[in-house]
């Protein structure tokens, strides 16, 4: 007997849209993530709020996180995605390396990664104008060095952050819908 295949138009299994808005500090993960979630009528969660205090203290002191610091946080992010009871969820999370995205996907395999990509100049300018955040601009270089491009086998949307906010939002939502088949 053949196993039934569920297509995006199959109404027996409602689609859950799981999105990680990824990128380096200053790329707009929280801002764009909240706007995308609002446009798609699903909850938004800022992954920064899931960091243990030790991680926040370390970053505030200008010390980059290492993998040992990140694994528990990435597990929490993956669990939040996997356990959503809503029609979907958008989470802002840097997810800079393939192995970090793989860790998230191990919990929520259908996650779409929305990469907010920008030049050093644009990112630096945004960070200089930002106040009240624990991530200092000095760590941008280490994040850019750690950033690994999305693979062709990853469910992903990449947008250039140099466009205006309305264009970014429209491109992000259209890309997510295209990748998710909605």
Backbone as a printed PyTorch tensor [residue, N CA C, xyz], in Angstrom:
tensor([[[ 0.8480, -1.1870,  0.0000],
         [ 0.0000,  0.0000,  0.0000],
         [ 0.8870,  1.2420,  0.0000]],

        [[ 0.5400,  2.1970, -0.8340],
         [ 1.3200,  3.4130, -0.9590],
         [ 0.9920,  4.3960,  0.1580]],

        [[ 2.0030,  5.0910,  0.6570],
         [ 1.8050,  6.1080,  1.6850],
         [ 1.2540,  7.3650,  1.0310]],

        [[ 0.1870,  7.9450,  1.5970],
         [-0.3480,  9.1690,  0.9950],
         [ 0.6480, 10.3170,  1.1170]],

        [[ 0.6800, 11.1490,  0.1130],
         [ 1.5540, 12.3200,  0.1010],
         [ 0.7100, 13.5420,  0.4110]],

        [[ 1.1980, 14.3690,  1.3180],
         [ 0.4870, 15.6020,  1.6750],
         [ 1.0980, 16.7520,  0.8990]],

        [[ 0.3130, 17.3740,  0.0830],
         [ 0.7690, 18.5250, -0.6900],
         [ 0.3530, 19.7980,  0.0300]],

        [[ 0.9480, 20.9420, -0.3430],
         [ 0.5580, 22.1940,  0.3200],
         [-0.9380, 22.4890,  0.2330]],

        [[-1.6370, 21.9660, -0.7810],
         [-3.0740, 22.2120, -0.9280],
         [-3.9230, 21.1930, -0.1770]],

        [[-3.2950, 20.2360,  0.4750],
         [-4.0160, 19.1970,  1.1980],
         [-4.5790, 19.8010,  2.4850]],

        [[-5.8890, 19.8460,  2.6070],
         [-6.5140, 20.4820,  3.7680],
         [-6.5830, 19.5650,  4.9800]],

        [[-6.1650, 18.3040,  4.8470],
         [-6.2190, 17.4000,  5.9970],
         [-5.0920, 17.6820,  6.9790]],

        [[-4.0190, 18.2650,  6.5150],
         [-2.8940, 18.5850,  7.3810],
         [-2.5750, 20.0680,  7.2400]],

        [[-3.0220, 20.8880,  8.1970],
         [-2.7440, 22.3130,  8.0640],
         [-1.2410, 22.5830,  8.1080]],

        [[-0.7840, 23.4260,  7.2070],
         [ 0.6380, 23.7580,  7.1480],
         [ 1.0110, 24.6420,  8.3300]],

        [[ 2.1300, 24.3190,  8.9250],
         [ 2.6950, 25.1580,  9.9810],
         [ 3.9370, 25.8040,  9.3810]],

        [[ 3.9850, 27.1130,  9.4090],
         [ 5.1140, 27.8460,  8.8520],
         [ 6.0860, 28.1650,  9.9750]],

        [[ 7.2700, 27.5830,  9.8780],
         [ 8.3210, 27.8180, 10.8690],
         [ 9.4460, 28.5790, 10.1830]],

        [[ 9.7510, 29.7660, 10.7030],
         [10.7440, 30.6290, 10.0670],
         [11.7650, 31.0800, 11.0970]],

        [[13.0340, 30.9730, 10.7250],
         [14.1110, 31.5860, 11.5010],
         [14.6380, 32.7410, 10.6670]],

        [[14.5490, 33.9460, 11.2110],
         [15.1250, 35.1230, 10.5600],
         [16.5630, 35.1950, 11.0450]],

        [[17.4980, 34.9870, 10.1220],
         [18.9020, 34.8550, 10.4910],
         [19.7500, 35.9600,  9.8800]],

        [[20.9120, 36.1340, 10.4680],
         [21.8760, 37.1070,  9.9760],
         [22.7150, 37.6140, 11.1310]],

        [[23.6730, 38.4360, 10.7900],
         [24.5650, 38.9830, 11.8070],
         [23.8560, 40.0940, 12.5680]],

        [[24.4790, 40.5300, 13.6290],
         [23.9450, 41.6230, 14.4330],
         [23.8010, 42.8720, 13.5670]],

        [[22.6710, 43.5460, 13.7110],
         [22.4250, 44.7560, 12.9440],
         [21.7280, 44.5300, 11.6170]],

        [[21.4600, 43.2700, 11.2720],
         [20.8180, 42.9860,  9.9820],
         [19.3160, 43.2380, 10.0060]],

        [[18.7450, 43.3680, 11.1950],
         [17.3130, 43.6560, 11.2900],
         [16.4590, 42.4530, 11.6310]],

        [[17.0670, 41.4400, 12.2280],
         [16.3330, 40.2030, 12.5340],
         [15.0830, 40.4570, 13.3620]],

        [[15.2040, 41.2330, 14.4170],
         [14.0530, 41.4820, 15.2980],
         [12.9930, 42.3280, 14.6040]],

        [[13.4250, 43.3710, 13.9210],
         [12.4750, 44.2660, 13.2470],
         [11.7440, 43.5450, 12.1200]],

        [[12.4990, 42.9410, 11.2150],
         [11.8870, 42.2450, 10.0780],
         [11.1140, 41.0240, 10.5620]],

        [[11.6620, 40.3140, 11.5360],
         [10.9650, 39.1410, 12.0710],
         [ 9.5910, 39.4830, 12.6050]],

        [[ 9.5070, 40.5620, 13.3790],
         [ 8.2160, 40.9770, 13.9410],
         [ 7.2500, 41.3970, 12.8370]],

        [[ 7.7460, 42.0950, 11.8300],
         [ 6.8930, 42.5280, 10.7210],
         [ 6.3990, 41.3420,  9.8890]],

        [[ 7.2900, 40.3890,  9.6260],
         [ 6.9020, 39.1890,  8.8720],
         [ 5.8420, 38.4090,  9.6430]],

        [[ 6.0750, 38.2280, 10.9350],
         [ 5.1050, 37.4930, 11.7610],
         [ 3.7480, 38.1830, 11.7380]],

        [[ 3.7550, 39.5010, 11.8500],
         [ 2.5070, 40.2580, 11.8250],
         [ 1.8050, 40.1020, 10.4740]],

        [[ 2.5670, 40.2090,  9.3960],
         [ 1.9940, 40.0860,  8.0490],
         [ 1.4240, 38.6910,  7.8040]],

        [[ 2.0270, 37.6770,  8.4270],
         [ 1.5680, 36.2980,  8.2360],
         [ 0.6090, 35.8540,  9.3360]],

        [[ 0.3460, 36.7590, 10.2810],
         [-0.5710, 36.4970, 11.3900],
         [-0.1550, 35.2780, 12.2170]],

        [[ 1.1500, 35.2390, 12.5330],
         [ 1.6980, 34.1930, 13.3970],
         [ 2.5810, 34.8530, 14.4510]],

        [[ 2.8490, 34.1620, 15.5540],
         [ 3.6450, 34.7690, 16.6280],
         [ 5.1090, 35.0090, 16.2360]],

        [[ 5.7120, 35.9820, 16.9080],
         [ 7.1340, 36.2860, 16.7670],
         [ 7.8100, 36.1080, 18.1120]],

        [[ 9.0080, 35.5600, 18.0810],
         [ 9.8100, 35.3960, 19.2840],
         [11.2300, 35.8380, 18.9680]],

        [[11.7520, 36.7580, 19.7600],
         [13.1350, 37.1880, 19.5820],
         [14.0330, 36.1790, 20.2760]],

        [[14.8540, 35.4940, 19.4950],
         [15.7360, 34.4680, 20.0350],
         [16.6880, 34.9860, 21.0960]],

        [[16.9820, 36.2930, 21.0620],
         [17.8500, 36.8610, 22.0980],
         [17.2580, 36.6550, 23.4850]],

        [[15.9360, 36.6370, 23.5740],
         [15.2830, 36.4580, 24.8790],
         [15.4480, 35.0350, 25.4100]],

        [[15.9210, 34.1280, 24.5710],
         [16.1030, 32.7320, 24.9760],
         [17.5280, 32.4370, 25.4360]],

        [[18.4270, 33.4030, 25.2660],
         [19.8190, 33.2060, 25.6970],
         [19.8990, 33.1040, 27.2150]],

        [[20.7160, 32.1880, 27.7190],
         [20.9980, 32.1890, 29.1580],
         [21.7200, 33.4880, 29.5370]],

        [[21.5640, 33.9190, 30.7740],
         [22.2070, 35.1570, 31.2350],
         [23.7190, 35.1260, 31.0360]],

        [[24.3300, 33.9630, 31.1760],
         [25.7790, 33.8650, 30.9910],
         [26.1750, 34.2780, 29.5740]],

        [[25.3760, 33.8990, 28.5770],
         [25.6580, 34.2900, 27.1940],
         [25.5110, 35.7960, 27.0120]],

        [[24.4560, 36.3590, 27.5740],
         [24.2170, 37.7990, 27.4510],
         [25.3600, 38.5730, 28.0970]],

        [[25.7900, 38.1370, 29.2700],
         [26.9030, 38.7990, 29.9640],
         [28.1810, 38.7250, 29.1420]],

        [[28.4240, 37.5720, 28.5590],
         [29.6250, 37.3750, 27.7580],
         [29.6270, 38.3180, 26.5490]],

        [[28.5000, 38.3910, 25.8360],
         [28.4180, 39.2660, 24.6640],
         [28.5070, 40.7350, 25.0620]],

        [[27.8590, 41.0990, 26.1630],
         [27.8890, 42.4890, 26.6320],
         [29.3100, 42.9190, 26.9750]],

        [[30.1350, 41.9510, 27.3890],
         [31.5310, 42.2380, 27.7190],
         [32.4190, 42.2550, 26.4760]],

        [[31.8120, 42.0040, 25.2970],
         [32.5780, 42.0320, 24.0580],
         [33.2420, 40.7200, 23.7130]],

        [[32.8490, 39.6440, 24.3880],
         [33.4260, 38.3280, 24.1400],
         [32.4960, 37.5200, 23.2410]],

        [[32.9830, 37.0850, 22.0750],
         [32.1310, 36.2800, 21.2010],
         [31.7640, 34.9480, 21.8640]],

        [[30.5760, 34.4680, 21.5650],
         [30.1590, 33.1640, 22.0750],
         [30.8890, 32.0720, 21.3090]],

        [[31.1460, 30.9530, 21.9980],
         [31.7060, 29.7930, 21.3160],
         [30.5980, 28.7470, 21.1450]],

        [[30.9200, 27.6580, 20.4860],
         [29.9060, 26.6310, 20.2340],
         [29.3130, 26.0820, 21.5240]],

        [[30.1420, 25.9110, 22.5240],
         [29.6610, 25.3900, 23.8120],
         [28.5920, 26.3100, 24.4130]],

        [[28.7590, 27.6160, 24.2110],
         [27.7600, 28.5860, 24.6840],
         [26.4650, 28.4800, 23.8820]],

        [[26.6020, 28.2050, 22.6000],
         [25.4470, 28.2610, 21.6960],
         [24.5580, 27.0250, 21.7220]],

        [[25.1100, 25.8370, 21.9400],
         [24.3040, 24.6090, 21.8030],
         [23.0360, 24.6090, 22.6540]],

        [[23.0930, 24.9510, 23.9290],
         [21.8430, 24.9510, 24.7140],
         [20.8250, 25.9630, 24.1770]],

        [[21.3090, 27.1070, 23.7370],
         [20.4310, 28.1340, 23.1790],
         [19.7750, 27.6460, 21.8870]],

        [[20.5670, 27.0350, 21.0010],
         [20.0240, 26.5330, 19.7370],
         [18.9970, 25.4270, 19.9710]],

        [[19.2100, 24.6200, 20.9880],
         [18.2390, 23.5790, 21.3270],
         [16.9080, 24.2100, 21.7480]],

        [[16.9840, 25.2770, 22.5290],
         [15.7620, 25.9820, 22.9510],
         [15.0500, 26.5700, 21.7260]],

        [[15.8100, 27.1880, 20.8260],
         [15.2220, 27.7580, 19.6070],
         [14.5250, 26.6610, 18.8050]],

        [[15.2060, 25.5390, 18.6110],
         [14.6180, 24.4180, 17.8760],
         [13.3620, 23.8870, 18.5320]],

        [[13.3870, 23.7970, 19.8580],
         [12.2010, 23.3190, 20.5880],
         [11.0300, 24.2840, 20.4470]],

        [[11.2960, 25.5810, 20.4900],
         [10.2290, 26.5750, 20.3150],
         [ 9.5810, 26.4240, 18.9400]],

        [[10.4130, 26.2200, 17.9200],
         [ 9.8870, 26.0210, 16.5680],
         [ 9.0620, 24.7390, 16.4890]],

        [[ 9.6120, 23.6620, 17.0210],
         [ 8.9570, 22.3510, 16.9220],
         [ 7.6600, 22.2890, 17.7080]],

        [[ 7.6070, 22.9830, 18.8180],
         [ 6.4660, 22.8480, 19.7290],
         [ 5.3930, 23.9070, 19.5550]],

        [[ 5.5050, 24.7360, 18.5270],
         [ 4.4800, 25.7610, 18.3370],
         [ 3.1170, 25.1140, 18.1060]],

        [[ 2.1160, 25.6940, 18.7080],
         [ 0.7500, 25.2110, 18.5090],
         [-0.0240, 26.1630, 17.6100]],

        [[ 0.6350, 27.2220, 17.1770],
         [ 0.0030, 28.2010, 16.2910],
         [ 0.1330, 27.7230, 14.8410]],

        [[-0.3710, 28.5180, 13.9250],
         [-0.2570, 28.2070, 12.4960],
         [ 1.1790, 28.3640, 12.0150]],

        [[ 2.0230, 28.8610, 12.8830],
         [ 3.4220, 29.0500, 12.5620],
         [ 4.0870, 29.9110, 13.6060]],

        [[ 5.3610, 30.1620, 13.3960],
         [ 6.1180, 31.0100, 14.3070],
         [ 7.3200, 31.5610, 13.5510]],

        [[ 7.7010, 32.7690, 13.9030],
         [ 8.9040, 33.4010, 13.3730],
         [ 9.8140, 33.6620, 14.5640]],

        [[11.0540, 33.1940, 14.4660],
         [12.0290, 33.4100, 15.5380],
         [13.2650, 34.0870, 14.9520]],

        [[13.7100, 35.1550, 15.5850],
         [14.9630, 35.8090, 15.2130],
         [16.1020, 35.0670, 15.9060]],

        [[17.0530, 34.5910, 15.1190],
         [18.1870, 33.8200, 15.6450],
         [19.3170, 33.9310, 14.6280]],

        [[20.5100, 34.2760, 15.0650],
         [21.6120, 34.5050, 14.1300],
         [21.8690, 33.3110, 13.2070]],

        [[21.8970, 32.0880, 13.7200],
         [22.0610, 30.8580, 12.9230],
         [23.1520, 31.0040, 11.8610]],

        [[24.3020, 31.5060, 12.2640],
         [25.3500, 31.8670, 11.3160],
         [26.0110, 30.6830, 10.6240]],

        [[26.1190, 29.5650, 11.3080],
         [26.8300, 28.4150, 10.7490],
         [25.8650, 27.3020, 10.3570]],

        [[26.2860, 26.5330,  9.3540],
         [25.4680, 25.4100,  8.8930],
         [25.1610, 24.4600, 10.0460]],

        [[26.1320, 24.1690, 10.8900],
         [25.8840, 23.2170, 11.9800],
         [24.8560, 23.7580, 12.9730]],

        [[24.7580, 25.0820, 13.1150],
         [23.7310, 25.6630, 13.9900],
         [22.3500, 25.4850, 13.3590]],

        [[22.2800, 25.7220, 12.0490],
         [21.0060, 25.5280, 11.3500],
         [20.6100, 24.0540, 11.3590]],

        [[21.6020, 23.1770, 11.2230],
         [21.3200, 21.7350, 11.2990],
         [20.7660, 21.3600, 12.6710]],

        [[21.3150, 21.9620, 13.7300],
         [20.8260, 21.6840, 15.0900],
         [19.3670, 22.1180, 15.2240]],

        [[19.0350, 23.2650, 14.6700],
         [17.6450, 23.7430, 14.7090],
         [16.7570, 22.8100, 13.8920]],

        [[17.2280, 22.4360, 12.7030],
         [16.4520, 21.5350, 11.8390],
         [16.2770, 20.1550, 12.4520]],

        [[17.1850, 19.7450, 13.3190],
         [17.0240, 18.4320, 13.9620],
         [15.7760, 18.4090, 14.8370]],

        [[15.3440, 19.5710, 15.2990],
         [14.1240, 19.6940, 16.1100],
         [12.9120, 20.0280, 15.2410]],

        [[13.1210, 20.8310, 14.2050],
         [12.0250, 21.3030, 13.3430],
         [12.5040, 21.2520, 11.8900]],

        [[12.4250, 20.0700, 11.2710],
         [13.0080, 19.8620,  9.9380],
         [12.4630, 20.7560,  8.8240]],

        [[11.2510, 21.2510,  8.9690],
         [10.6510, 22.0530,  7.8970],
         [10.9090, 23.5550,  8.0440]],

        [[11.8240, 23.9230,  8.9070],
         [12.1350, 25.3390,  9.1400],
         [12.6640, 26.0070,  7.8730]],

        [[12.1770, 27.2150,  7.6380],
         [12.6670, 28.0550,  6.5420],
         [13.5860, 29.1060,  7.1650]],

        [[14.7620, 29.2880,  6.5850],
         [15.7060, 30.2900,  7.0670],
         [15.6400, 31.5160,  6.1600]],

        [[15.2720, 32.6460,  6.7490],
         [15.2160, 33.9270,  6.0440],
         [16.4950, 34.6790,  6.3930]],

        [[17.4430, 34.7090,  5.4460],
         [18.7350, 35.3490,  5.6990],
         [18.6820, 36.8110,  5.2760]],

        [[18.9130, 37.6860,  6.2490],
         [18.9840, 39.1240,  5.9930],
         [20.4420, 39.4640,  5.7160]],

        [[20.7570, 39.6820,  4.4630],
         [22.1250, 39.8560,  4.0040],
         [22.4120, 41.3300,  3.7450]],

        [[23.5690, 41.7880,  4.2030],
         [23.9190, 43.1860,  3.9940],
         [25.4150, 43.3990,  3.9580]],

        [[25.8130, 44.5140,  3.3980],
         [27.2330, 44.8520,  3.3080],
         [27.7570, 45.2830,  4.6810]],

        [[29.0610, 45.2510,  4.8260],
         [29.7040, 45.6950,  6.0630],
         [29.3310, 47.1440,  6.3630]],

        [[29.2720, 47.9720,  5.3420],
         [28.9590, 49.3870,  5.5320],
         [27.5480, 49.5730,  6.0890]],

        [[26.5800, 48.8880,  5.4910],
         [25.1870, 49.0010,  5.9470],
         [25.0570, 48.4740,  7.3730]],

        [[25.6480, 47.3260,  7.6320],
         [25.5610, 46.7190,  8.9680],
         [26.2230, 47.6020, 10.0210]],

        [[27.4150, 48.1150,  9.7240],
         [28.1280, 48.9800, 10.6760],
         [27.3140, 50.2260, 10.9870]],

        [[26.7400, 50.8120,  9.9590],
         [25.9250, 52.0140, 10.1360],
         [24.7330, 51.7350, 11.0490]],

        [[24.0920, 50.6080, 10.8510],
         [22.9410, 50.2530, 11.6900],
         [23.3600, 50.0370, 13.1440]],

        [[24.4800, 49.3510, 13.3320],
         [24.9350, 49.0750, 14.7020],
         [25.3230, 50.3520, 15.4310]],

        [[25.9430, 51.2800, 14.7200],
         [26.3480, 52.5420, 15.3480],
         [25.1360, 53.3410, 15.8090]],

        [[24.0290, 53.2070, 15.0920],
         [22.8230, 53.9520, 15.4360],
         [21.9280, 53.2620, 16.4450]],

        [[22.3190, 52.0810, 16.8830],
         [21.4780, 51.3010, 17.7940],
         [21.9380, 51.4990, 19.2350]],

        [[20.9750, 51.6440, 20.1390],
         [21.3280, 51.7720, 21.5530],
         [20.5250, 50.7740, 22.3720]],

        [[21.0320, 50.4560, 23.5360],
         [20.3060, 49.5930, 24.4570],
         [20.3400, 48.1200, 24.1120]],

        [[21.3050, 47.6940, 23.2950],
         [21.4040, 46.2740, 22.9450],
         [22.6990, 45.7340, 23.5190]],

        [[22.6570, 44.4590, 23.9520],
         [23.8350, 43.8910, 24.6110],
         [24.9490, 43.5090, 23.6420]],

        [[24.6810, 43.4840, 22.3610],
         [25.6780, 43.0750, 21.3670],
         [26.4490, 44.2990, 20.8810]],

        [[27.7240, 44.4400, 21.2610],
         [28.4790, 45.6230, 20.8430],
         [28.8900, 45.5520, 19.3700]],

        [[29.0020, 46.7130, 18.7070],
         [29.4050, 46.7440, 17.2970],
         [30.7550, 46.0720, 17.0390]],

        [[31.6150, 46.0240, 18.0340],
         [32.9440, 45.4320, 17.8590],
         [32.8780, 43.9480, 17.4970]],

        [[31.7750, 43.2800, 17.8040],
         [31.6630, 41.8510, 17.5020],
         [31.1680, 41.5720, 16.0800]],

        [[30.8630, 42.6130, 15.3150],
         [30.3690, 42.4100, 13.9500],
         [31.3780, 41.6420, 13.1000]],

        [[32.6470, 42.0020, 13.1810],
         [33.6740, 41.3370, 12.3680],
         [33.7290, 39.8440, 12.6580]],

        [[33.6170, 39.4620, 13.9390],
         [33.6690, 38.0340, 14.2720],
         [32.4300, 37.3100, 13.7510]],

        [[31.2870, 37.9950, 13.7480],
         [30.0710, 37.3720, 13.2140],
         [30.1660, 37.2030, 11.6960]],

        [[30.6580, 38.2070, 11.0090],
         [30.8110, 38.0950,  9.5540],
         [31.7920, 36.9830,  9.1910]],

        [[32.8430, 36.8310,  9.9890],
         [33.8150, 35.7650,  9.7370],
         [33.1920, 34.3870,  9.9660]],

        [[32.2730, 34.2940, 10.9210],
         [31.6360, 33.0120, 11.2480],
         [30.5040, 32.6460, 10.2880]],

        [[29.9330, 33.6360,  9.5980],
         [28.7720, 33.4120,  8.7360],
         [29.0960, 32.4420,  7.6020]],

        [[28.3140, 31.3640,  7.5200],
         [28.4530, 30.3930,  6.4330],
         [27.2320, 30.5160,  5.5270]],

        [[27.4560, 30.5950,  4.2060],
         [26.3260, 30.7450,  3.2880],
         [25.3640, 29.5670,  3.3870]],

        [[24.1120, 29.8500,  3.1060],
         [23.1030, 28.7970,  3.0720],
         [23.4050, 27.8490,  1.9190]],

        [[23.2110, 26.5570,  2.1860],
         [23.4290, 25.5510,  1.1540],
         [22.2200, 25.4230,  0.2480]],

        [[22.4360, 24.9120, -0.9430],
         [21.3580, 24.7110, -1.8950],
         [20.2970, 23.7470, -1.4070]],

        [[20.6490, 22.9160, -0.4400],
         [19.6950, 21.9440,  0.1020],
         [18.9140, 22.4920,  1.3000]],

        [[19.1850, 23.7370,  1.6890],
         [18.4800, 24.3270,  2.8260],
         [17.2590, 25.0960,  2.3280]],

        [[16.1470, 24.9660,  3.0710],
         [14.9380, 25.7380,  2.7470],
         [15.2300, 27.1760,  3.1620]],

        [[15.3950, 28.0470,  2.1740],
         [15.8950, 29.3780,  2.5090],
         [15.3930, 30.4580,  1.5670]],

        [[15.3940, 31.6640,  2.1150],
         [15.1210, 32.8870,  1.3720],
         [16.2310, 33.8540,  1.7770]],

        [[16.8620, 34.4850,  0.8000],
         [17.9230, 35.4530,  1.0800],
         [17.4750, 36.7990,  0.5250]],

        [[17.4930, 37.8180,  1.3820],
         [17.1320, 39.1550,  0.9100],
         [18.2170, 40.1520,  1.3010]],

        [[18.4080, 41.1260,  0.4290],
         [19.3910, 42.1860,  0.6420],
         [18.7350, 43.2840,  1.4770]],

        [[19.3550, 43.6130,  2.6030],
         [18.7500, 44.5610,  3.5410],
         [18.9290, 46.0250,  3.1470]],

        [[19.5520, 46.2900,  2.0010],
         [19.7420, 47.6910,  1.6120],
         [18.4590, 48.3200,  1.0650]],

        [[17.4520, 47.5070,  0.7780],
         [16.1690, 48.0320,  0.2760],
         [15.3820, 48.6750,  1.4200]],

        [[14.3260, 49.3700,  1.0740],
         [13.4560, 49.9770,  2.0820],
         [12.6630, 48.9160,  2.8290]],

        [[12.1740, 49.2640,  3.9970],
         [11.5040, 48.3150,  4.8880],
         [10.2840, 47.6630,  4.2370]],

        [[ 9.4830, 48.4370,  3.5030],
         [ 8.2980, 47.8640,  2.8620],
         [ 8.6740, 46.8510,  1.7900]],

        [[ 9.7290, 47.1550,  1.0270],
         [10.2020, 46.2160,  0.0080],
         [10.7760, 44.9600,  0.6520]],

        [[11.5320, 45.1440,  1.7440],
         [12.0860, 43.9910,  2.4640],
         [10.9750, 43.0730,  2.9510]],

        [[ 9.9610, 43.6610,  3.5490],
         [ 8.8490, 42.8800,  4.0780],
         [ 8.1350, 42.1220,  2.9660]],

        [[ 7.8250, 42.8060,  1.8780],
         [ 7.1220, 42.1560,  0.7620],
         [ 7.9500, 41.0120,  0.1890]],

        [[ 9.2500, 41.2390,  0.0150],
         [10.1360, 40.2100, -0.5290],
         [10.2520, 39.0260,  0.4280]],

        [[10.3420, 39.3060,  1.7200],
         [10.4560, 38.2410,  2.7200],
         [ 9.2060, 37.3670,  2.7390]],

        [[ 8.0420, 37.9860,  2.8210],
         [ 6.7840, 37.2260,  2.8910],
         [ 6.5760, 36.4250,  1.6090]],

        [[ 6.8250, 37.0370,  0.4560],
         [ 6.6680, 36.3200, -0.8180],
         [ 7.6260, 35.1320, -0.8890]],

        [[ 8.8620, 35.3360, -0.4460],
         [ 9.8410, 34.2530, -0.4610],
         [ 9.4590, 33.1080,  0.4590]],

        [[ 8.9940, 33.4320,  1.6500],
         [ 8.5750, 32.3980,  2.6060],
         [ 7.3970, 31.6110,  2.0430]],

        [[ 6.4370, 32.3070,  1.4710],
         [ 5.2660, 31.6230,  0.8900],
         [ 5.6860, 30.7370, -0.2760]],

        [[ 6.6200, 31.2060, -1.0780],
         [ 7.1060, 30.4130, -2.2090],
         [ 7.7880, 29.1340, -1.7150]],

        [[ 8.6870, 29.2720, -0.7570],
         [ 9.4310, 28.1130, -0.2520],
         [ 8.5120, 27.1350,  0.4790]],

        [[ 7.5310, 27.6680,  1.2120],
         [ 6.6300, 26.7970,  1.9790],
         [ 5.5190, 26.1980,  1.1210]],

        [[ 5.3750, 26.6890, -0.0980],
         [ 4.3330, 26.1710, -0.9730],
         [ 2.9580, 26.7360, -0.6810]],

        [[ 2.8890, 27.8440,  0.0490],
         [ 1.5920, 28.4440,  0.3990],
         [ 1.1990, 29.5200, -0.5870]]])
